[in-house]
Amino acid sequence: MASDNDAESDLTRIASDIQALKEDLARLVDHLKTGATETVSSEASRLYETLTTEGQRQAAALAHSVEEKPLASVLIAFAIGFVGGRILMR
């Protein structure tokens, strides 16, 4: 009879260990999800800031170029508009 009690006790401990492992695994998955979300969010913010800064720098460079050579800028803009209009008409 002692062996039946020992077997039941062992099964109870195994079931308890399995339940604890399930809970630990669930917490680990939640932690990984949260960490991945935070990482993606911070990377997206960093990328947005980089693109914003680069866009502002390019806009300033374009404005400076237009101020230095207004006639050439108008002619280039006209040519781009003309070619773009022809392409869209097809």
N, CA, C and O atoms as a printed pandas DataFrame, in Angstrom:
     atom_number atom_name residue_name chain_id  residue_number  x_coord  y_coord  z_coord
0              1         N          MET        A               1    0.802   -1.183    0.000
1              2        CA          MET        A               1    0.000    0.000    0.000
2              3         C          MET        A               1    0.858    1.265    0.000
3              4         O          MET        A               1    0.458    2.286   -0.560
4              5         N          ALA        A               2    1.983    1.203    0.599
5              6        CA          ALA        A               2    2.860    2.358    0.668
6              7         C          ALA        A               2    3.298    2.769   -0.722
7              8         O          ALA        A               2    3.502    3.954   -0.987
8              9         N          SER        A               3    3.445    1.805   -1.608
9             10        CA          SER        A               3    3.884    2.136   -2.959
10            11         C          SER        A               3    2.766    2.838   -3.732
11            12         O          SER        A               3    3.057    3.683   -4.578
12            13         N          ASP        A               4    1.500    2.516   -3.467
13            14        CA          ASP        A               4    0.386    3.214   -4.119
14            15         C          ASP        A               4    0.343    4.679   -3.678
15            16         O          ASP        A               4    0.119    5.571   -4.497
16            17         N          ASN        A               5    0.553    4.918   -2.406
17            18        CA          ASN        A               5    0.569    6.290   -1.894
18            19         C          ASN        A               5    1.755    7.061   -2.470
19            20         O          ASN        A               5    1.640    8.238   -2.811
20            21         N          ASP        A               6    2.902    6.374   -2.572
21            22        CA          ASP        A               6    4.078    7.021   -3.141
22            23         C          ASP        A               6    3.841    7.366   -4.612
23            24         O          ASP        A               6    4.235    8.434   -5.079
24            25         N          ALA        A               7    3.194    6.452   -5.334
25            26        CA          ALA        A               7    2.915    6.687   -6.748
26            27         C          ALA        A               7    1.949    7.857   -6.907
27            28         O          ALA        A               7    2.146    8.713   -7.770
28            29         N          GLU        A               8    0.917    7.898   -6.087
29            30        CA          GLU        A               8   -0.031    8.996   -6.151
30            31         C          GLU        A               8    0.643   10.320   -5.780
31            32         O          GLU        A               8    0.373   11.352   -6.395
32            33         N          SER        A               9    1.503   10.284   -4.794
33            34        CA          SER        A               9    2.225   11.477   -4.376
34            35         C          SER        A               9    3.148   11.958   -5.499
35            36         O          SER        A               9    3.246   13.156   -5.766
36            37         N          ASP        A              10    3.815   11.015   -6.144
37            38        CA          ASP        A              10    4.688   11.368   -7.273
38            39         C          ASP        A              10    3.883   11.967   -8.414
39            40         O          ASP        A              10    4.300   12.965   -9.000
40            41         N          LEU        A              11    2.727   11.376   -8.745
41            42        CA          LEU        A              11    1.876   11.897   -9.810
42            43         C          LEU        A              11    1.367   13.298   -9.470
43            44         O          LEU        A              11    1.285   14.163  -10.342
44            45         N          THR        A              12    1.031   13.514   -8.211
45            46        CA          THR        A              12    0.559   14.828   -7.784
46            47         C          THR        A              12    1.665   15.867   -7.936
47            48         O          THR        A              12    1.424   16.984   -8.394
48            49         N          ARG        A              13    2.897   15.480   -7.542
49            50        CA          ARG        A              13    4.028   16.396   -7.682
50            51         C          ARG        A              13    4.323   16.665   -9.155
51            52         O          ARG        A              13    4.625   17.799   -9.527
52            53         N          ILE        A              14    4.242   15.645   -9.987
53            54        CA          ILE        A              14    4.491   15.817  -11.422
54            55         C          ILE        A              14    3.431   16.744  -12.022
55            56         O          ILE        A              14    3.759   17.650  -12.789
56            57         N          ALA        A              15    2.164   16.516  -11.674
57            58        CA          ALA        A              15    1.089   17.379  -12.173
58            59         C          ALA        A              15    1.304   18.817  -11.709
59            60         O          ALA        A              15    1.075   19.754  -12.473
60            61         N          SER        A              16    1.735   18.995  -10.481
61            62        CA          SER        A              16    1.998   20.333   -9.950
62            63         C          SER        A              16    3.172   20.982  -10.699
63            64         O          SER        A              16    3.125   22.168  -11.025
64            65         N          ASP        A              17    4.208   20.206  -10.963
65            66        CA          ASP        A              17    5.361   20.724  -11.712
66            67         C          ASP        A              17    4.975   21.106  -13.134
67            68         O          ASP        A              17    5.427   22.128  -13.651
68            69         N          ILE        A              18    4.145   20.293  -13.763
69            70        CA          ILE        A              18    3.696   20.597  -15.129
70            71         C          ILE        A              18    2.876   21.885  -15.141
71            72         O          ILE        A              18    3.033   22.712  -16.039
72            73         N          GLN        A              19    2.011   22.056  -14.158
73            74        CA          GLN        A              19    1.210   23.277  -14.067
74            75         C          GLN        A              19    2.114   24.488  -13.861
75            76         O          GLN        A              19    1.893   25.536  -14.468
76            77         N          ALA        A              20    3.121   24.355  -13.018
77            78        CA          ALA        A              20    4.057   25.455  -12.783
78            79         C          ALA        A              20    4.822   25.786  -14.064
79            80         O          ALA        A              20    5.052   26.958  -14.360
80            81         N          LEU        A              21    5.217   24.765  -14.823
81            82        CA          LEU        A              21    5.904   24.994  -16.093
82            83         C          LEU        A              21    5.007   25.714  -17.092
83            84         O          LEU        A              21    5.461   26.602  -17.813
84            85         N          LYS        A              22    3.726   25.329  -17.133
85            86        CA          LYS        A              22    2.778   26.008  -18.017
86            87         C          LYS        A              22    2.672   27.491  -17.661
87            88         O          LYS        A              22    2.676   28.349  -18.543
88            89         N          GLU        A              23    2.578   27.783  -16.373
89            90        CA          GLU        A              23    2.463   29.170  -15.927
90            91         C          GLU        A              23    3.733   29.953  -16.244
91            92         O          GLU        A              23    3.672   31.099  -16.690
92            93         N          ASP        A              24    4.884   29.323  -16.010
93            94        CA          ASP        A              24    6.154   29.985  -16.325
94            95         C          ASP        A              24    6.273   30.260  -17.816
95            96         O          ASP        A              24    6.727   31.331  -18.219
96            97         N          LEU        A              25    5.871   29.304  -18.627
97            98        CA          LEU        A              25    5.928   29.465  -20.078
98            99         C          LEU        A              25    4.990   30.585  -20.535
99           100         O          LEU        A              25    5.347   31.375  -21.408
100          101         N          ALA        A              26    3.803   30.652  -19.952
101          102        CA          ALA        A              26    2.856   31.715  -20.303
102          103         C          ALA        A              26    3.428   33.084  -19.938
103          104         O          ALA        A              26    3.307   34.032  -20.714
104          105         N          ARG        A              27    4.053   33.195  -18.760
105          106        CA          ARG        A              27    4.677   34.464  -18.361
106          107         C          ARG        A              27    5.830   34.822  -19.292
107          108         O          ARG        A              27    6.015   35.988  -19.641
108          109         N          LEU        A              28    6.606   33.812  -19.692
109          110        CA          LEU        A              28    7.724   34.057  -20.605
110          111         C          LEU        A              28    7.231   34.567  -21.954
111          112         O          LEU        A              28    7.796   35.513  -22.503
112          113         N          VAL        A              29    6.188   33.952  -22.489
113          114        CA          VAL        A              29    5.627   34.377  -23.776
114          115         C          VAL        A              29    5.090   35.808  -23.665
115          116         O          VAL        A              29    5.307   36.621  -24.564
116          117         N          ASP        A              30    4.395   36.116  -22.574
117          118        CA          ASP        A              30    3.898   37.483  -22.374
118          119         C          ASP        A              30    5.046   38.485  -22.303
119          120         O          ASP        A              30    4.979   39.572  -22.876
120          121         N          HIS        A              31    6.092   38.101  -21.593
121          122        CA          HIS        A              31    7.264   38.979  -21.478
122          123         C          HIS        A              31    7.916   39.196  -22.842
123          124         O          HIS        A              31    8.306   40.317  -23.168
124          125         N          LEU        A              32    8.036   38.141  -23.634
125          126        CA          LEU        A              32    8.631   38.268  -24.964
126          127         C          LEU        A              32    7.779   39.151  -25.863
127          128         O          LEU        A              32    8.310   39.965  -26.618
128          129         N          LYS        A              33    6.460   38.994  -25.788
129          130        CA          LYS        A              33    5.569   39.830  -26.591
130          131         C          LYS        A              33    5.726   41.297  -26.218
131          132         O          LYS        A              33    5.830   42.160  -27.090
132          133         N          THR        A              34    5.742   41.572  -24.930
133          134        CA          THR        A              34    5.878   42.951  -24.452
134          135         C          THR        A              34    7.222   43.526  -24.879
135          136         O          THR        A              34    7.289   44.659  -25.353
136          137         N          GLY        A              35    8.277   42.762  -24.715
137          138        CA          GLY        A              35    9.603   43.218  -25.102
138          139         C          GLY        A              35    9.703   43.467  -26.588
139          140         O          GLY        A              35   10.304   44.454  -27.012
140          141         N          ALA        A              36    9.121   42.582  -27.392
141          142        CA          ALA        A              36    9.162   42.749  -28.846
142          143         C          ALA        A              36    8.379   43.993  -29.259
143          144         O          ALA        A              36    8.816   44.736  -30.138
144          145         N          THR        A              37    7.249   44.220  -28.645
145          146        CA          THR        A              37    6.434   45.394  -28.961
146          147         C          THR        A              37    7.187   46.676  -28.618
147          148         O          THR        A              37    7.185   47.631  -29.394
148          149         N          GLU        A              38    7.828   46.691  -27.454
149          150        CA          GLU        A              38    8.588   47.871  -27.052
150          151         C          GLU        A              38    9.760   48.110  -27.991
151          152         O          GLU        A              38   10.057   49.255  -28.330
152          153         N          THR        A              39   10.431   47.038  -28.416
153          154        CA          THR        A              39   11.566   47.167  -29.321
154          155         C          THR        A              39   11.118   47.710  -30.667
155          156         O          THR        A              39   11.750   48.617  -31.210
156          157         N          VAL        A              40   10.043   47.170  -31.208
157          158        CA          VAL        A              40    9.532   47.632  -32.495
158          159         C          VAL        A              40    9.091   49.089  -32.390
159          160         O          VAL        A              40    9.351   49.887  -33.290
160          161         N          SER        A              41    8.429   49.428  -31.300
161          162        CA          SER        A              41    7.961   50.799  -31.109
162          163         C          SER        A              41    9.129   51.779  -31.037
163          164         O          SER        A              41    9.082   52.847  -31.648
164          165         N          SER        A              42   10.165   51.424  -30.302
165          166        CA          SER        A              42   11.309   52.331  -30.184
166          167         C          SER        A              42   12.055   52.444  -31.506
167          168         O          SER        A              42   12.538   53.522  -31.853
168          169         N          GLU        A              43   12.154   51.343  -32.248
169          170        CA          GLU        A              43   12.808   51.384  -33.560
170          171         C          GLU        A              43   11.996   52.231  -34.540
171          172         O          GLU        A              43   12.567   52.989  -35.324
172          173         N          ALA        A              44   10.674   52.106  -34.498
173          174        CA          ALA        A              44    9.820   52.903  -35.380
174          175         C          ALA        A              44    9.952   54.391  -35.044
175          176         O          ALA        A              44    9.999   55.228  -35.946
176          177         N          SER        A              45   10.011   54.718  -33.769
177          178        CA          SER        A              45   10.184   56.122  -33.369
178          179         C          SER        A              45   11.524   56.659  -33.842
179          180         O          SER        A              45   11.613   57.781  -34.341
180          181         N          ARG        A              46   12.559   55.859  -33.682
181          182        CA          ARG        A              46   13.897   56.280  -34.112
182          183         C          ARG        A              46   13.931   56.488  -35.619
183          184         O          ARG        A              46   14.500   57.469  -36.099
184          185         N          LEU        A              47   13.326   55.573  -36.365
185          186        CA          LEU        A              47   13.284   55.689  -37.820
186          187         C          LEU        A              47   12.500   56.923  -38.243
187          188         O          LEU        A              47   12.912   57.631  -39.162
188          189         N          TYR        A              48   11.374   57.191  -37.586
189          190        CA          TYR        A              48   10.568   58.373  -37.889
190          191         C          TYR        A              48   11.378   59.645  -37.663
191          192         O          TYR        A              48   11.360   60.555  -38.492
192          193         N          GLU        A              49   12.082   59.704  -36.543
193          194        CA          GLU        A              49   12.902   60.882  -36.250
194          195         C          GLU        A              49   13.998   61.066  -37.294
195          196         O          GLU        A              49   14.263   62.185  -37.731
196          197         N          THR        A              50   14.629   59.969  -37.688
197          198        CA          THR        A              50   15.684   60.036  -38.702
198          199         C          THR        A              50   15.130   60.522  -40.031
199          200         O          THR        A              50   15.723   61.385  -40.678
200          201         N          LEU        A              51   13.987   59.965  -40.439
201          202        CA          LEU        A              51   13.384   60.376  -41.707
202          203         C          LEU        A              51   12.922   61.829  -41.661
203          204         O          LEU        A              51   13.062   62.555  -42.646
204          205         N          THR        A              52   12.380   62.254  -40.539
205          206        CA          THR        A              52   11.945   63.639  -40.405
206          207         C          THR        A              52   13.127   64.594  -40.515
207          208         O          THR        A              52   13.067   65.600  -41.223
208          209         N          THR        A              53   14.185   64.268  -39.815
209          210        CA          THR        A              53   15.388   65.108  -39.853
210          211         C          THR        A              53   15.971   65.160  -41.258
211          212         O          THR        A              53   16.332   66.230  -41.748
212          213         N          GLU        A              54   16.060   64.003  -41.904
213          214        CA          GLU        A              54   16.611   63.954  -43.265
214          215         C          GLU        A              54   15.707   64.700  -44.246
215          216         O          GLU        A              54   16.205   65.381  -45.142
216          217         N          GLY        A              55   14.401   64.583  -44.093
217          218        CA          GLY        A              55   13.459   65.302  -44.959
218          219         C          GLY        A              55   13.605   66.809  -44.806
219          220         O          GLY        A              55   13.590   67.547  -45.791
220          221         N          GLN        A              56   13.746   67.259  -43.567
221          222        CA          GLN        A              56   13.928   68.690  -43.326
222          223         C          GLN        A              56   15.245   69.183  -43.924
223          224         O          GLN        A              56   15.315   70.279  -44.481
224          225         N          ARG        A              57   16.279   68.365  -43.802
225          226        CA          ARG        A              57   17.581   68.744  -44.361
226          227         C          ARG        A              57   17.511   68.835  -45.876
227          228         O          ARG        A              57   18.058   69.765  -46.469
228          229         N          GLN        A              58   16.834   67.868  -46.512
229          230        CA          GLN        A              58   16.701   67.873  -47.969
230          231         C          GLN        A              58   15.851   69.059  -48.439
231          232         O          GLN        A              58   16.159   69.679  -49.457
232          233         N          ALA        A              59   14.792   69.370  -47.703
233          234        CA          ALA        A              59   13.945   70.514  -48.069
234          235         C          ALA        A              59   14.734   71.814  -47.974
235          236         O          ALA        A              59   14.597   72.690  -48.829
236          237         N          ALA        A              60   15.556   71.942  -46.944
237          238        CA          ALA        A              60   16.381   73.142  -46.802
238          239         C          ALA        A              60   17.402   73.234  -47.936
239          240         O          ALA        A              60   17.650   74.320  -48.458
240          241         N          ALA        A              61   17.992   72.104  -48.317
241          242        CA          ALA        A              61   18.968   72.098  -49.412
242          243         C          ALA        A              61   18.288   72.471  -50.725
243          244         O          ALA        A              61   18.855   73.208  -51.531
244          245         N          LEU        A              62   17.083   71.969  -50.942
245          246        CA          LEU        A              62   16.340   72.299  -52.161
246          247         C          LEU        A              62   15.986   73.783  -52.187
247          248         O          LEU        A              62   16.120   74.433  -53.224
248          249         N          ALA        A              63   15.541   74.317  -51.065
249          250        CA          ALA        A              63   15.202   75.741  -50.990
250          251         C          ALA        A              63   16.431   76.603  -51.265
251          252         O          ALA        A              63   16.346   77.617  -51.957
252          253         N          HIS        A              64   17.554   76.196  -50.726
253          254        CA          HIS        A              64   18.799   76.936  -50.961
254          255         C          HIS        A              64   19.180   76.892  -52.442
255          256         O          HIS        A              64   19.608   77.897  -53.011
256          257         N          SER        A              65   19.022   75.724  -53.057
257          258        CA          SER        A              65   19.340   75.569  -54.481
258          259         C          SER        A              65   18.427   76.435  -55.340
259          260         O          SER        A              65   18.887   77.044  -56.305
260          261         N          VAL        A              66   17.149   76.500  -55.005
261          262        CA          VAL        A              66   16.196   77.316  -55.755
262          263         C          VAL        A              66   16.536   78.797  -55.601
263          264         O          VAL        A              66   16.442   79.564  -56.560
264          265         N          GLU        A              67   16.929   79.193  -54.394
265          266        CA          GLU        A              67   17.297   80.594  -54.172
266          267         C          GLU        A              67   18.539   80.985  -54.967
267          268         O          GLU        A              67   18.635   82.107  -55.464
268          269         N          GLU        A              68   19.491   80.059  -55.086
269          270        CA          GLU        A              68   20.726   80.365  -55.815
270          271         C          GLU        A              68   20.511   80.414  -57.318
271          272         O          GLU        A              68   21.109   81.248  -57.998
272          273         N          LYS        A              69   19.659   79.525  -57.854
273          274        CA          LYS        A              69   19.447   79.437  -59.303
274          275         C          LYS        A              69   17.947   79.358  -59.596
275          276         O          LYS        A              69   17.441   78.286  -59.926
276          277         N          PRO        A              70   17.240   80.467  -59.480
277          278        CA          PRO        A              70   15.783   80.424  -59.652
278          279         C          PRO        A              70   15.358   80.070  -61.076
279          280         O          PRO        A              70   14.405   79.311  -61.250
280          281         N          LEU        A              71   16.025   80.589  -62.085
281          282        CA          LEU        A              71   15.632   80.310  -63.468
282          283         C          LEU        A              71   15.844   78.837  -63.809
283          284         O          LEU        A              71   14.974   78.208  -64.410
284          285         N          ALA        A              72   16.981   78.293  -63.434
285          286        CA          ALA        A              72   17.249   76.876  -63.691
286          287         C          ALA        A              72   16.235   76.004  -62.954
287          288         O          ALA        A              72   15.784   74.987  -63.481
288          289         N          SER        A              73   15.881   76.403  -61.742
289          290        CA          SER        A              73   14.914   75.631  -60.959
290          291         C          SER        A              73   13.547   75.630  -61.626
291          292         O          SER        A              73   12.884   74.593  -61.671
292          293         N          VAL        A              74   13.116   76.769  -62.142
293          294        CA          VAL        A              74   11.824   76.859  -62.827
294          295         C          VAL        A              74   11.845   76.003  -64.094
295          296         O          VAL        A              74   10.879   75.295  -64.379
296          297         N          LEU        A              75   12.933   76.063  -64.851
297          298        CA          LEU        A              75   13.034   75.266  -66.074
298          299         C          LEU        A              75   13.043   73.768  -65.770
299          300         O          LEU        A              75   12.409   72.989  -66.482
300          301         N          ILE        A              76   13.741   73.370  -64.741
301          302        CA          ILE        A              76   13.762   71.948  -64.353
302          303         C          ILE        A              76   12.375   71.510  -63.904
303          304         O          ILE        A              76   11.917   70.434  -64.288
304          305         N          ALA        A              77   11.701   72.322  -63.101
305          306        CA          ALA        A              77   10.354   71.986  -62.645
306          307         C          ALA        A              77    9.395   71.880  -63.824
307          308         O          ALA        A              77    8.553   70.982  -63.860
308          309         N          PHE        A              78    9.515   72.786  -64.786
309          310        CA          PHE        A              78    8.669   72.739  -65.971
310          311         C          PHE        A              78    8.929   71.461  -66.761
311          312         O          PHE        A              78    7.985   70.808  -67.207
312          313         N          ALA        A              79   10.188   71.098  -66.939
313          314        CA          ALA        A              79   10.539   69.890  -67.694
314          315         C          ALA        A              79   10.001   68.635  -67.004
315          316         O          ALA        A              79    9.455   67.743  -67.653
316          317         N          ILE        A              80   10.160   68.580  -65.707
317          318        CA          ILE        A              80    9.652   67.419  -64.955
318          319         C          ILE        A              80    8.133   67.349  -65.067
319          320         O          ILE        A              80    7.580   66.266  -65.259
320          321         N          GLY        A              81    7.454   68.478  -64.952
321          322        CA          GLY        A              81    5.993   68.504  -65.090
322          323         C          GLY        A              81    5.551   68.113  -66.487
323          324         O          GLY        A              81    4.570   67.387  -66.648
324          325         N          PHE        A              82    6.262   68.587  -67.498
325          326        CA          PHE        A              82    5.920   68.263  -68.877
326          327         C          PHE        A              82    6.072   66.772  -69.147
327          328         O          PHE        A              82    5.173   66.145  -69.707
328          329         N          VAL        A              83    7.214   66.201  -68.748
329          330        CA          VAL        A              83    7.452   64.758  -68.966
330          331         C          VAL        A              83    6.460   63.935  -68.156
331          332         O          VAL        A              83    5.924   62.942  -68.649
332          333         N          GLY        A              84    6.213   64.349  -66.905
333          334        CA          GLY        A              84    5.240   63.627  -66.080
334          335         C          GLY        A              84    3.849   63.663  -66.677
335          336         O          GLY        A              84    3.131   62.663  -66.653
336          337         N          GLY        A              85    3.465   64.812  -67.213
337          338        CA          GLY        A              85    2.147   64.936  -67.858
338          339         C          GLY        A              85    2.039   64.060  -69.087
339          340         O          GLY        A              85    0.993   63.457  -69.329
340          341         N          ARG        A              86    3.090   63.983  -69.858
341          342        CA          ARG        A              86    3.078   63.124  -71.056
342          343         C          ARG        A              86    2.968   61.650  -70.685
343          344         O          ARG        A              86    2.255   60.883  -71.333
344          345         N          ILE        A              87    3.676   61.272  -69.647
345          346        CA          ILE        A              87    3.642   59.869  -69.216
346          347         C          ILE        A              87    2.252   59.513  -68.699
347          348         O          ILE        A              87    1.747   58.426  -68.979
348          349         N          LEU        A              88    1.638   60.408  -67.958
349          350        CA          LEU        A              88    0.304   60.137  -67.406
350          351         C          LEU        A              88   -0.783   60.167  -68.458
351          352         O          LEU        A              88   -1.833   59.551  -68.269
352          353         N          MET        A              89   -0.561   60.877  -69.581
353          354        CA          MET        A              89   -1.557   60.936  -70.638
354          355         C          MET        A              89   -1.679   59.598  -71.377
355          356         O          MET        A              89   -2.713   59.314  -71.981
356          357         N          ARG        A              90   -0.666   58.811  -71.332
357          358        CA          ARG        A              90   -0.680   57.514  -72.073
358          359         C          ARG        A              90   -1.499   56.543  -71.389
359          360         O          ARG        A              90   -1.630   55.410  -71.853
